[in-house]
Amino acid sequence: MNLFHGRIVLAFSIGILSSGYSWAICDYGPDTCKVGYVWRDAFTGDHVCVTGATRTQAANDNKMASQRRSPTGGSYGPDTCKVGYVWREATPSDHVCVSGITRTQTKRDNSLAQSRRDPSCALPRPNIAGIHFELEKATQTTPPPKQSHTTVKIMPDGSAVGVSQAPLAGVPDKMWDPGQTLRIRMTGGTAITRSKVRQYAMEWPKYANIRFEFVDDSQPAEIKIDFGTDGFSWSVVGRDALSIPFNFSTMHFGWFDDNTSDTEFSRVVVHEFGHALGLIHEHQSPVSGIQWDKEKVYAFFSSQTPPWDRGMVDDQVFNKYSVSSTNYSQFDPTSIMEYSFPASLTLNGVGVPGNTTLSATDKQFIARWYPFPNAAVGQLRTNDDCDQIDFKVEYGVEANDKVHFLLSPGSTVTWWKSIEVPVGGNAYQALEIHDRVSADRLLDKISLDSSRPIRFNKAKFLGVHTLLGYRWDVISALPGGSRVTLNWTNDHCH
């Protein structure tokens, strides 16, 4: 497995291609506009095709943005517009103040974006049977620089403190931050295909400290998926997704239907989500070592429709990424990020098998690029009868959307004890110790209420169940996949 920093990957299957369509190699790829239109460029990566006058208007509006905001703020914070202006909303976060007419025009241009692209520059429709390769397309944009961020760390006394962290050293800018939640929305597809994408996408968070949150298709998202029947599938690489406008997809599946096998869903979905996490192809790793029979490879691709010239084959197959621009492991031919190649295209007769699941190396190295924090261990003291409660918080050991709570008694604890975990609706989920029997609850992460602390109860005089004054404010520090083990080791003063 290796990581690349410098391209968008458009991944699609190419087999023995059928004729009947054409493909032009355009300077600006599938975003090339028809004659008479240009990119709007209202922001970096804005490739909506508009008239030249509209592009000029967008540039002028950008220059005037600060002068059109209310100097005292207002209902919409510092981006509140002066009377007579409204947000442009070329994307949901576009708060440049413009006239109402301009905003209406912006929405219309967005809705007509696809019809204004040059159709001859579209990617080809391949036959998905046969050998599978991928095309990687250079991008003109770069993702925003990574910023320092704050995480919550649990200290040995149980306190949760914010810790400022700089971007992870040595990881390319395409990578997301460990522990980050990526919102995913899906447009189109059937209920079955969408559920299968969800199912197999979740293979990565089992081994990586990254969280996926599936949102409604009208909401903002980092990963934006659509479906089609065009025969190709692709994904942008990692944080390049941040340069893609709201109305455009960052991932596409082009041949799924309700009869697609689970093996194929696994092969394609896990692979494309690998790209979305910042991974590239194994065969272009600096250490891949595949012994290509170059003339046979040139001949193979030149016979396809559309044919690839020698320069394209060099770029897409033979060229390896530099050691300085990638983080990489030892070449792994079993990686989900590698596609199959027939032995006939190599000098030593060694091909690459088709891979459909994460390899052991995939699991090992994605955990290195997206590491889980070390387990937090310590002791809580309720200041009541010398109570001592040992705790251990482990990360990445449960399902990504769950948090597991376990409560057990120490060897000298006999009376009733309980903790109450805050959940939505101002309610609590209780775990109780009685007759020295431990308790546990596996709760949905989304159900936890981080605005309220965990409460503690114990049986006191005459066995009355009593709510203690001590509170453990730790919910905000528990990401999905955590396991919280509490061992009530002492409940009285010796």
BATORLO-146671 format. One record per residue (C-alpha): residue number from 1; residue in one letter; x, y, z. Coordinates in Angstrom, 2 decimals, decimal comma. Layout:
N
<node NUM 'a' <X Y Z>>
...
END
This chain:
494
<node 1 'm' <0,00 0,00 0,00>>
<node 2 'n' <1,26 3,45 -0,79>>
<node 3 'l' <0,06 7,00 -0,63>>
<node 4 'f' <0,34 9,58 -3,36>>
<node 5 'h' <0,16 13,29 -3,28>>
<node 6 'g' <-0,46 15,09 -6,60>>
<node 7 'r' <-3,31 13,59 -8,62>>
<node 8 'i' <-6,98 12,82 -8,78>>
<node 9 'v' <-7,61 9,17 -9,55>>
<node 10 'l' <-10,37 8,36 -11,98>>
<node 11 'a' <-10,64 4,61 -11,68>>
<node 12 'f' <-12,53 2,55 -14,19>>
<node 13 's' <-12,46 -0,93 -15,66>>
<node 14 'i' <-11,07 -1,45 -19,12>>
<node 15 'g' <-11,40 -4,83 -20,71>>
<node 16 'i' <-11,77 -5,77 -24,34>>
<node 17 'l' <-13,47 -2,53 -25,24>>
<node 18 's' <-16,32 -2,29 -27,69>>
<node 19 's' <-16,51 0,33 -30,42>>
<node 20 'g' <-19,34 2,75 -31,02>>
<node 21 'y' <-18,21 5,76 -28,98>>
<node 22 's' <-15,52 8,40 -29,32>>
<node 23 'w' <-13,19 10,07 -26,85>>
<node 24 'a' <-11,23 13,27 -27,16>>
<node 25 'i' <-8,15 13,98 -25,03>>
<node 26 'c' <-8,98 17,50 -23,88>>
<node 27 'd' <-6,74 19,98 -22,10>>
<node 28 'y' <-9,20 20,26 -19,20>>
<node 29 'g' <-10,56 16,71 -19,18>>
<node 30 'p' <-14,27 16,06 -18,60>>
<node 31 'd' <-14,72 19,60 -17,22>>
<node 32 't' <-13,84 21,16 -20,59>>
<node 33 'c' <-16,54 23,65 -21,55>>
<node 34 'k' <-18,34 23,87 -24,87>>
<node 35 'v' <-17,29 26,68 -27,20>>
<node 36 'g' <-18,61 30,00 -25,86>>
<node 37 'y' <-18,32 29,05 -22,19>>
<node 38 'v' <-15,53 29,33 -19,62>>
<node 39 'w' <-15,05 28,18 -16,04>>
<node 40 'r' <-16,74 30,52 -13,56>>
<node 41 'd' <-13,81 30,40 -11,10>>
<node 42 'a' <-15,83 31,92 -8,27>>
<node 43 'f' <-13,50 29,92 -6,00>>
<node 44 't' <-10,64 27,47 -6,45>>
<node 45 'g' <-11,89 24,41 -8,33>>
<node 46 'd' <-15,11 26,08 -9,57>>
<node 47 'h' <-15,43 24,50 -13,03>>
<node 48 'v' <-19,06 25,39 -13,69>>
<node 49 'c' <-19,22 26,56 -17,31>>
<node 50 'v' <-20,61 30,08 -17,74>>
<node 51 't' <-20,42 32,97 -20,17>>
<node 52 'g' <-17,40 35,23 -20,12>>
<node 53 'a' <-19,53 38,04 -18,71>>
<node 54 't' <-20,63 35,86 -15,79>>
<node 55 'r' <-17,04 34,91 -15,03>>
<node 56 't' <-16,09 38,60 -14,97>>
<node 57 'q' <-19,05 39,30 -12,70>>
<node 58 'a' <-17,91 36,56 -10,28>>
<node 59 'a' <-14,41 38,03 -10,13>>
<node 60 'n' <-15,78 41,53 -9,48>>
<node 61 'd' <-18,11 40,23 -6,78>>
<node 62 'n' <-15,17 38,53 -5,07>>
<node 63 'k' <-13,25 41,83 -5,05>>
<node 64 'm' <-16,20 43,68 -3,54>>
<node 65 'a' <-17,01 41,00 -0,95>>
<node 66 's' <-15,61 42,76 2,13>>
<node 67 'q' <-17,31 46,06 1,27>>
<node 68 'r' <-20,73 44,40 1,03>>
<node 69 'r' <-20,68 42,79 4,47>>
<node 70 's' <-22,32 44,49 7,41>>
<node 71 'p' <-19,50 46,03 9,50>>
<node 72 't' <-21,38 45,22 12,72>>
<node 73 'g' <-22,36 41,69 11,78>>
<node 74 'g' <-25,93 40,51 12,23>>
<node 75 's' <-28,15 37,45 12,25>>
<node 76 'y' <-25,66 35,50 10,11>>
<node 77 'g' <-22,53 36,45 12,01>>
<node 78 'p' <-19,58 38,25 10,39>>
<node 79 'd' <-20,75 37,17 6,90>>
<node 80 't' <-24,04 39,06 7,23>>
<node 81 'c' <-24,60 41,13 4,07>>
<node 82 'k' <-25,57 44,77 3,92>>
<node 83 'v' <-29,17 45,54 3,01>>
<node 84 'g' <-29,74 44,83 -0,69>>
<node 85 'y' <-27,26 41,95 -0,92>>
<node 86 'v' <-27,55 38,19 -0,36>>
<node 87 'w' <-25,11 35,29 -0,30>>
<node 88 'r' <-24,14 34,03 -3,73>>
<node 89 'e' <-24,23 30,36 -2,68>>
<node 90 'a' <-22,35 28,88 -5,63>>
<node 91 't' <-21,79 26,24 -2,92>>
<node 92 'p' <-23,44 26,15 0,53>>
<node 93 's' <-20,34 27,78 2,06>>
<node 94 'd' <-20,13 30,57 -0,55>>
<node 95 'h' <-21,01 33,67 1,49>>
<node 96 'v' <-19,84 36,31 -0,98>>
<node 97 'c' <-22,48 39,07 -0,95>>
<node 98 'v' <-24,09 39,71 -4,34>>
<node 99 's' <-27,31 41,06 -5,78>>
<node 100 'g' <-30,41 38,88 -5,76>>
<node 101 'i' <-30,25 38,72 -9,56>>
<node 102 't' <-26,69 37,36 -9,41>>
<node 103 'r' <-27,65 34,66 -6,89>>
<node 104 't' <-30,52 33,56 -9,14>>
<node 105 'q' <-28,13 33,43 -12,10>>
<node 106 't' <-25,63 31,41 -10,03>>
<node 107 'k' <-28,23 28,76 -9,21>>
<node 108 'r' <-29,26 28,58 -12,86>>
<node 109 'd' <-25,63 28,16 -13,98>>
<node 110 'n' <-25,19 25,34 -11,46>>
<node 111 's' <-28,26 23,55 -12,78>>
<node 112 'l' <-27,02 23,84 -16,39>>
<node 113 'a' <-23,40 22,89 -15,62>>
<node 114 'q' <-23,52 19,40 -17,13>>
<node 115 's' <-25,18 20,53 -20,36>>
<node 116 'r' <-22,44 23,11 -20,99>>
<node 117 'r' <-19,52 20,68 -20,86>>
<node 118 'd' <-18,00 19,41 -24,10>>
<node 119 'p' <-19,43 15,86 -24,45>>
<node 120 's' <-16,47 14,77 -26,60>>
<node 121 'c' <-14,24 15,19 -23,56>>
<node 122 'a' <-16,18 12,77 -21,41>>
<node 123 'l' <-14,43 9,66 -20,17>>
<node 124 'p' <-14,95 6,58 -22,34>>
<node 125 'r' <-17,47 3,90 -21,55>>
<node 126 'p' <-15,55 0,67 -21,20>>
<node 127 'n' <-16,79 -2,89 -21,23>>
<node 128 'i' <-16,31 -3,99 -17,63>>
<node 129 'a' <-15,59 -7,61 -18,50>>
<node 130 'g' <-12,01 -8,80 -18,68>>
<node 131 'i' <-8,86 -7,20 -17,35>>
<node 132 'h' <-9,18 -4,27 -14,97>>
<node 133 'f' <-6,97 -1,21 -15,08>>
<node 134 'e' <-7,38 2,40 -13,97>>
<node 135 'l' <-6,74 5,81 -15,43>>
<node 136 'e' <-5,23 8,47 -13,21>>
<node 137 'k' <-5,92 12,03 -14,27>>
<node 138 'a' <-3,85 15,01 -13,16>>
<node 139 't' <-5,69 17,81 -11,40>>
<node 140 'q' <-5,04 21,53 -11,54>>
<node 141 't' <-6,10 22,08 -7,94>>
<node 142 't' <-4,59 21,32 -4,55>>
<node 143 'p' <-6,47 20,80 -1,30>>
<node 144 'p' <-6,38 23,51 1,37>>
<node 145 'p' <-3,35 23,30 3,68>>
<node 146 'k' <-3,85 21,22 6,79>>
<node 147 'q' <-4,47 23,18 9,95>>
<node 148 's' <-3,57 22,39 13,52>>
<node 149 'h' <-6,50 20,86 15,35>>
<node 150 't' <-7,54 20,07 18,90>>
<node 151 't' <-8,36 16,62 20,19>>
<node 152 'v' <-9,67 15,63 23,61>>
<node 153 'k' <-7,39 13,47 25,75>>
<node 154 'i' <-8,41 11,60 28,90>>
<node 155 'm' <-5,93 12,09 31,76>>
<node 156 'p' <-5,18 9,48 34,50>>
<node 157 'd' <-7,47 11,31 36,95>>
<node 158 'g' <-10,35 11,08 34,47>>
<node 159 's' <-10,28 14,72 33,38>>
<node 160 'a' <-10,68 15,37 29,65>>
<node 161 'v' <-8,42 18,08 28,26>>
<node 162 'g' <-7,98 19,59 24,83>>
<node 163 'v' <-4,65 18,89 23,12>>
<node 164 's' <-3,54 20,94 20,11>>
<node 165 'q' <-1,97 18,82 17,38>>
<node 166 'a' <-0,12 19,89 14,26>>
<node 167 'p' <-0,62 17,94 11,02>>
<node 168 'l' <0,83 14,44 11,22>>
<node 169 'a' <4,51 14,51 10,25>>
<node 170 'g' <5,50 12,69 7,09>>
<node 171 'v' <1,97 12,12 5,78>>
<node 172 'p' <1,13 13,72 2,41>>
<node 173 'd' <-1,37 16,54 2,29>>
<node 174 'k' <-3,92 14,26 0,62>>
<node 175 'm' <-4,48 12,42 3,90>>
<node 176 'w' <-7,25 13,37 6,31>>
<node 177 'd' <-6,58 13,90 10,02>>
<node 178 'p' <-6,62 10,76 12,18>>
<node 179 'g' <-9,92 10,58 14,02>>
<node 180 'q' <-11,65 12,88 11,54>>
<node 181 't' <-15,30 12,27 10,64>>
<node 182 'l' <-15,92 12,24 6,88>>
<node 183 'r' <-19,48 12,92 5,83>>
<node 184 'i' <-20,68 10,78 2,93>>
<node 185 'r' <-23,74 11,39 0,81>>
<node 186 'm' <-25,10 9,22 -1,99>>
<node 187 't' <-27,23 10,41 -4,89>>
<node 188 'g' <-29,05 7,89 -7,04>>
<node 189 'g' <-28,65 4,13 -6,93>>
<node 190 't' <-31,15 1,64 -5,53>>
<node 191 'a' <-31,73 0,88 -1,88>>
<node 192 'i' <-29,70 -2,31 -2,31>>
<node 193 't' <-26,71 -0,73 -4,07>>
<node 194 'r' <-26,59 2,09 -1,55>>
<node 195 's' <-26,69 -0,34 1,38>>
<node 196 'k' <-23,88 -2,40 -0,16>>
<node 197 'v' <-21,72 0,69 -0,59>>
<node 198 'r' <-22,28 1,53 3,07>>
<node 199 'q' <-21,48 -2,04 4,10>>
<node 200 'y' <-18,18 -2,32 2,28>>
<node 201 'a' <-17,02 1,25 2,88>>
<node 202 'm' <-17,03 0,41 6,59>>
<node 203 'e' <-14,20 -2,08 6,08>>
<node 204 'w' <-11,68 0,78 6,37>>
<node 205 'p' <-12,75 2,21 9,79>>
<node 206 'k' <-12,28 -1,25 11,29>>
<node 207 'y' <-8,54 -0,71 10,97>>
<node 208 'a' <-8,12 3,07 10,56>>
<node 209 'n' <-8,85 5,87 13,00>>
<node 210 'i' <-11,27 7,55 10,61>>
<node 211 'r' <-15,04 7,82 10,95>>
<node 212 'f' <-17,67 7,75 8,21>>
<node 213 'e' <-21,02 9,48 8,71>>
<node 214 'f' <-23,63 8,91 6,01>>
<node 215 'v' <-25,81 11,99 5,55>>
<node 216 'd' <-28,86 12,94 3,51>>
<node 217 'd' <-28,14 13,66 -0,16>>
<node 218 's' <-29,03 17,35 0,32>>
<node 219 'q' <-26,40 17,92 3,01>>
<node 220 'p' <-22,76 19,00 2,66>>
<node 221 'a' <-20,28 16,12 2,60>>
<node 222 'e' <-16,60 15,49 2,02>>
<node 223 'i' <-17,29 12,33 -0,04>>
<node 224 'k' <-20,09 12,75 -2,59>>
<node 225 'i' <-21,13 9,57 -4,41>>
<node 226 'd' <-23,32 9,11 -7,44>>
<node 227 'f' <-24,32 6,06 -9,46>>
<node 228 'g' <-24,74 5,39 -13,17>>
<node 229 't' <-24,70 2,75 -15,89>>
<node 230 'd' <-21,78 4,18 -17,87>>
<node 231 'g' <-19,41 1,33 -17,05>>
<node 232 'f' <-16,71 3,21 -15,15>>
<node 233 's' <-15,99 3,88 -11,47>>
<node 234 'w' <-13,64 6,43 -9,99>>
<node 235 's' <-12,74 8,46 -6,93>>
<node 236 'v' <-10,71 11,55 -6,24>>
<node 237 'v' <-7,74 11,02 -3,92>>
<node 238 'g' <-8,11 12,01 -0,29>>
<node 239 'r' <-8,43 15,71 0,50>>
<node 240 'd' <-8,60 16,61 -3,19>>
<node 241 'a' <-12,32 16,15 -2,50>>
<node 242 'l' <-12,29 19,52 -0,73>>
<node 243 's' <-11,62 21,22 -4,07>>
<node 244 'i' <-14,72 19,71 -5,71>>
<node 245 'p' <-17,80 22,03 -5,79>>
<node 246 'f' <-20,90 21,08 -3,82>>
<node 247 'n' <-22,90 19,94 -6,86>>
<node 248 'f' <-20,19 17,62 -8,22>>
<node 249 's' <-19,36 14,10 -7,13>>
<node 250 't' <-16,06 12,94 -5,71>>
<node 251 'm' <-16,80 9,23 -6,27>>
<node 252 'h' <-18,79 7,41 -8,94>>
<node 253 'f' <-19,95 3,81 -9,39>>
<node 254 'g' <-20,90 2,99 -12,95>>
<node 255 'w' <-22,06 -0,63 -13,13>>
<node 256 'f' <-23,71 -1,64 -9,86>>
<node 257 'd' <-27,25 -3,01 -9,85>>
<node 258 'd' <-29,31 -5,17 -7,53>>
<node 259 'n' <-27,81 -8,33 -9,05>>
<node 260 't' <-24,17 -7,34 -8,55>>
<node 261 's' <-22,33 -9,94 -6,48>>
<node 262 'd' <-20,99 -9,19 -3,01>>
<node 263 't' <-17,52 -10,03 -4,28>>
<node 264 'e' <-17,77 -7,28 -6,89>>
<node 265 'f' <-19,18 -4,78 -4,40>>
<node 266 's' <-16,28 -5,57 -2,09>>
<node 267 'r' <-13,65 -5,32 -4,83>>
<node 268 'v' <-14,80 -1,97 -6,17>>
<node 269 'v' <-16,17 -0,17 -3,10>>
<node 270 'v' <-13,24 -0,97 -0,80>>
<node 271 'h' <-10,82 0,02 -3,58>>
<node 272 'e' <-12,49 3,38 -4,30>>
<node 273 'f' <-12,73 4,25 -0,62>>
<node 274 'g' <-9,01 3,51 -0,40>>
<node 275 'h' <-8,53 6,30 -2,93>>
<node 276 'a' <-10,85 8,52 -0,90>>
<node 277 'l' <-8,53 8,00 2,09>>
<node 278 'g' <-5,50 9,06 0,02>>
<node 279 'l' <-4,17 5,77 -1,36>>
<node 280 'i' <-2,91 5,14 -4,89>>
<node 281 'h' <-2,27 2,03 -6,98>>
<node 282 'e' <0,24 -0,61 -6,02>>
<node 283 'h' <1,54 -1,13 -9,56>>
<node 284 'q' <2,88 2,46 -9,61>>
<node 285 's' <4,53 2,19 -6,21>>
<node 286 'p' <8,22 3,19 -6,14>>
<node 287 'v' <9,00 -0,39 -5,09>>
<node 288 's' <6,49 -2,38 -7,17>>
<node 289 'g' <9,12 -4,22 -9,24>>
<node 290 'i' <6,69 -5,52 -11,91>>
<node 291 'q' <8,75 -6,68 -14,91>>
<node 292 'w' <6,66 -5,29 -17,75>>
<node 293 'd' <7,07 -6,54 -21,30>>
<node 294 'k' <6,67 -2,99 -22,53>>
<node 295 'e' <6,10 -3,70 -26,21>>
<node 296 'k' <3,32 -6,15 -25,39>>
<node 297 'v' <1,75 -3,61 -23,04>>
<node 298 'y' <1,96 -0,89 -25,71>>
<node 299 'a' <0,39 -3,25 -28,23>>
<node 300 'f' <-2,36 -4,28 -25,85>>
<node 301 'f' <-3,46 -0,73 -25,15>>
<node 302 's' <-3,04 0,47 -28,72>>
<node 303 's' <-5,57 -2,18 -29,80>>
<node 304 'q' <-8,24 -0,84 -27,46>>
<node 305 't' <-11,01 1,54 -28,41>>
<node 306 'p' <-10,14 4,29 -27,86>>
<node 307 'p' <-6,45 3,42 -28,33>>
<node 308 'w' <-3,87 4,62 -25,85>>
<node 309 'd' <-0,68 6,05 -27,34>>
<node 310 'r' <2,71 5,21 -25,90>>
<node 311 'g' <2,82 8,40 -23,82>>
<node 312 'm' <-0,45 7,55 -22,11>>
<node 313 'v' <0,70 4,01 -21,35>>
<node 314 'd' <3,93 5,41 -19,90>>
<node 315 'd' <1,93 7,80 -17,71>>
<node 316 'q' <-0,74 5,38 -16,56>>
<node 317 'v' <1,12 2,06 -16,33>>
<node 318 'f' <4,91 2,29 -16,34>>
<node 319 'n' <5,70 5,52 -14,52>>
<node 320 'k' <6,30 5,10 -10,80>>
<node 321 'y' <5,84 7,77 -8,20>>
<node 322 's' <8,91 9,19 -6,56>>
<node 323 'v' <10,01 8,11 -3,12>>
<node 324 's' <9,91 11,75 -2,00>>
<node 325 's' <6,22 12,27 -2,86>>
<node 326 't' <4,77 9,08 -1,39>>
<node 327 'n' <4,58 7,11 1,79>>
<node 328 'y' <4,78 3,47 0,80>>
<node 329 's' <5,24 0,00 2,14>>
<node 330 'q' <6,88 -3,03 0,61>>
<node 331 'f' <5,07 -3,84 -2,63>>
<node 332 'd' <1,94 -5,84 -1,85>>
<node 333 'p' <0,48 -7,66 -4,87>>
<node 334 't' <-2,46 -8,79 -2,73>>
<node 335 's' <-3,48 -5,22 -1,81>>
<node 336 'i' <-7,02 -4,09 -2,55>>
<node 337 'm' <-5,34 -1,10 -4,24>>
<node 338 'e' <-3,79 -3,36 -6,89>>
<node 339 'y' <-5,63 -4,54 -10,00>>
<node 340 's' <-5,04 -7,79 -11,83>>
<node 341 'f' <-2,60 -8,00 -14,73>>
<node 342 'p' <-2,17 -11,07 -16,95>>
<node 343 'a' <1,14 -12,88 -16,86>>
<node 344 's' <1,43 -12,39 -20,65>>
<node 345 'l' <2,21 -8,69 -20,12>>
<node 346 't' <5,30 -9,37 -18,00>>
<node 347 'l' <8,81 -10,58 -18,88>>
<node 348 'n' <8,98 -13,14 -16,10>>
<node 349 'g' <5,51 -14,55 -16,62>>
<node 350 'v' <4,35 -13,34 -13,22>>
<node 351 'g' <0,96 -11,65 -13,25>>
<node 352 'v' <-1,04 -10,11 -10,45>>
<node 353 'p' <-4,19 -11,83 -9,19>>
<node 354 'g' <-7,49 -10,05 -8,76>>
<node 355 'n' <-7,96 -8,81 -5,19>>
<node 356 't' <-11,37 -8,34 -3,60>>
<node 357 't' <-10,68 -7,69 0,10>>
<node 358 'l' <-8,20 -5,86 2,29>>
<node 359 's' <-4,87 -7,62 2,60>>
<node 360 'a' <-2,97 -8,02 5,86>>
<node 361 't' <-0,61 -5,26 4,71>>
<node 362 'd' <-3,55 -2,99 3,85>>
<node 363 'k' <-4,83 -3,36 7,41>>
<node 364 'q' <-1,41 -2,83 8,96>>
<node 365 'f' <-0,47 0,26 7,02>>
<node 366 'i' <-3,81 2,07 7,02>>
<node 367 'a' <-3,61 1,82 10,83>>
<node 368 'r' <-0,17 3,44 10,62>>
<node 369 'w' <-1,39 6,35 8,47>>
<node 370 'y' <-4,55 6,78 10,58>>
<node 371 'p' <-3,40 5,70 14,05>>
<node 372 'f' <-5,67 5,21 17,02>>
<node 373 'p' <-4,63 6,98 20,24>>
<node 374 'n' <-3,11 4,91 23,01>>
<node 375 'a' <-5,50 3,52 25,59>>
<node 376 'a' <-6,28 5,90 28,47>>
<node 377 'v' <-5,85 4,36 31,93>>
<node 378 'g' <-6,48 5,92 35,33>>
<node 379 'q' <-8,58 6,05 38,49>>
<node 380 'l' <-11,70 7,97 39,47>>
<node 381 'r' <-12,44 9,02 43,04>>
<node 382 't' <-16,01 10,02 43,91>>
<node 383 'n' <-14,99 11,54 47,29>>
<node 384 'd' <-17,59 9,34 48,98>>
<node 385 'd' <-16,48 6,56 51,39>>
<node 386 'c' <-13,06 6,32 49,70>>
<node 387 'd' <-14,54 5,09 46,44>>
<node 388 'q' <-11,99 4,06 43,84>>
<node 389 'i' <-12,98 3,23 40,28>>
<node 390 'd' <-10,26 2,10 37,88>>
<node 391 'f' <-10,94 2,97 34,25>>
<node 392 'k' <-9,53 2,02 30,88>>
<node 393 'v' <-10,60 3,59 27,58>>
<node 394 'e' <-9,59 1,69 24,45>>
<node 395 'y' <-9,99 3,03 20,92>>
<node 396 'g' <-10,83 1,31 17,66>>
<node 397 'v' <-11,86 -1,96 19,32>>
<node 398 'e' <-15,62 -1,85 18,66>>
<node 399 'a' <-17,78 -1,16 15,63>>
<node 400 'n' <-17,15 2,35 14,31>>
<node 401 'd' <-20,64 3,58 15,22>>
<node 402 'k' <-20,72 2,10 18,75>>
<node 403 'v' <-19,31 2,85 22,20>>
<node 404 'h' <-19,12 -0,06 24,67>>
<node 405 'f' <-19,45 0,53 28,44>>
<node 406 'l' <-18,57 -2,19 30,98>>
<node 407 'l' <-18,95 -1,96 34,77>>
<node 408 's' <-17,58 -4,61 37,14>>
<node 409 'p' <-17,03 -4,94 40,94>>
<node 410 'g' <-13,68 -5,27 42,64>>
<node 411 's' <-12,95 -8,17 44,96>>
<node 412 't' <-14,11 -6,33 48,10>>
<node 413 'v' <-17,18 -4,60 46,61>>
<node 414 't' <-20,49 -6,28 47,42>>
<node 415 'w' <-23,32 -3,73 47,50>>
<node 416 'w' <-25,28 -2,34 44,58>>
<node 417 'k' <-23,52 0,14 42,28>>
<node 418 's' <-24,47 1,79 39,00>>
<node 419 'i' <-23,37 4,34 36,44>>
<node 420 'e' <-25,71 6,34 34,19>>
<node 421 'v' <-24,60 7,21 30,66>>
<node 422 'p' <-26,33 10,31 29,18>>
<node 423 'v' <-28,22 9,78 25,92>>
<node 424 'g' <-30,60 11,85 23,82>>
<node 425 'g' <-33,90 13,16 25,12>>
<node 426 'n' <-32,32 14,07 28,44>>
<node 427 'a' <-32,35 10,36 29,35>>
<node 428 'y' <-29,75 7,96 30,77>>
<node 429 'q' <-28,75 4,37 30,11>>
<node 430 'a' <-27,89 2,63 33,39>>
<node 431 'l' <-25,38 -0,15 34,10>>
<node 432 'e' <-25,88 -1,82 37,48>>
<node 433 'i' <-23,77 -4,09 39,66>>
<node 434 'h' <-25,82 -6,34 41,93>>
<node 435 'd' <-24,91 -9,67 43,51>>
<node 436 'r' <-21,38 -9,08 42,16>>
<node 437 'v' <-22,61 -9,47 38,57>>
<node 438 's' <-20,96 -7,18 36,01>>
<node 439 'a' <-22,94 -5,12 33,51>>
<node 440 'd' <-22,28 -3,84 30,02>>
<node 441 'r' <-24,06 -1,82 27,33>>
<node 442 'l' <-23,19 -1,34 23,68>>
<node 443 'l' <-24,61 2,06 22,72>>
<node 444 'd' <-24,87 3,89 19,41>>
<node 445 'k' <-22,30 6,67 19,31>>
<node 446 'i' <-24,89 9,01 17,79>>
<node 447 's' <-27,19 8,47 20,80>>
<node 448 'l' <-24,69 9,76 23,38>>
<node 449 'd' <-25,21 13,26 24,77>>
<node 450 's' <-21,79 14,92 25,12>>
<node 451 's' <-23,30 17,96 26,86>>
<node 452 'r' <-23,93 15,96 30,05>>
<node 453 'p' <-21,59 13,85 32,24>>
<node 454 'i' <-21,75 10,24 33,40>>
<node 455 'r' <-23,39 9,89 36,86>>
<node 456 'f' <-22,59 7,44 39,66>>
<node 457 'n' <-24,90 5,72 42,16>>
<node 458 'k' <-24,35 3,35 45,08>>
<node 459 'a' <-26,32 1,65 47,87>>
<node 460 'k' <-25,65 3,49 51,13>>
<node 461 'f' <-27,28 3,40 54,58>>
<node 462 'l' <-29,97 0,70 54,80>>
<node 463 'g' <-29,30 -0,13 51,17>>
<node 464 'v' <-30,88 3,07 49,82>>
<node 465 'h' <-29,82 3,72 46,23>>
<node 466 't' <-28,16 7,14 46,29>>
<node 467 'l' <-27,03 9,43 43,47>>
<node 468 'l' <-23,51 10,66 44,24>>
<node 469 'g' <-22,34 14,20 43,68>>
<node 470 'y' <-19,41 13,12 41,50>>
<node 471 'r' <-19,71 13,55 37,72>>
<node 472 'w' <-17,41 12,24 34,95>>
<node 473 'd' <-17,52 14,60 31,98>>
<node 474 'v' <-15,90 12,37 29,37>>
<node 475 'i' <-18,45 11,67 26,60>>
<node 476 's' <-16,92 14,20 24,19>>
<node 477 'a' <-13,63 12,28 24,36>>
<node 478 'l' <-15,16 8,95 23,30>>
<node 479 'p' <-15,10 8,45 19,51>>
<node 480 'g' <-17,04 5,67 17,86>>
<node 481 'g' <-15,27 2,35 18,31>>
<node 482 's' <-14,31 3,04 21,95>>
<node 483 'r' <-14,62 0,64 24,86>>
<node 484 'v' <-14,88 2,07 28,40>>
<node 485 't' <-14,14 -0,41 31,20>>
<node 486 'l' <-14,87 0,66 34,80>>
<node 487 'n' <-13,86 -1,53 37,73>>
<node 488 'w' <-15,29 -0,30 41,07>>
<node 489 't' <-12,38 -1,54 43,17>>
<node 490 'n' <-13,21 0,04 46,55>>
<node 491 'd' <-16,36 1,43 48,22>>
<node 492 'h' <-15,40 2,02 51,84>>
<node 493 'c' <-12,62 3,49 53,95>>
<node 494 'h' <-10,42 0,97 55,74>>
END
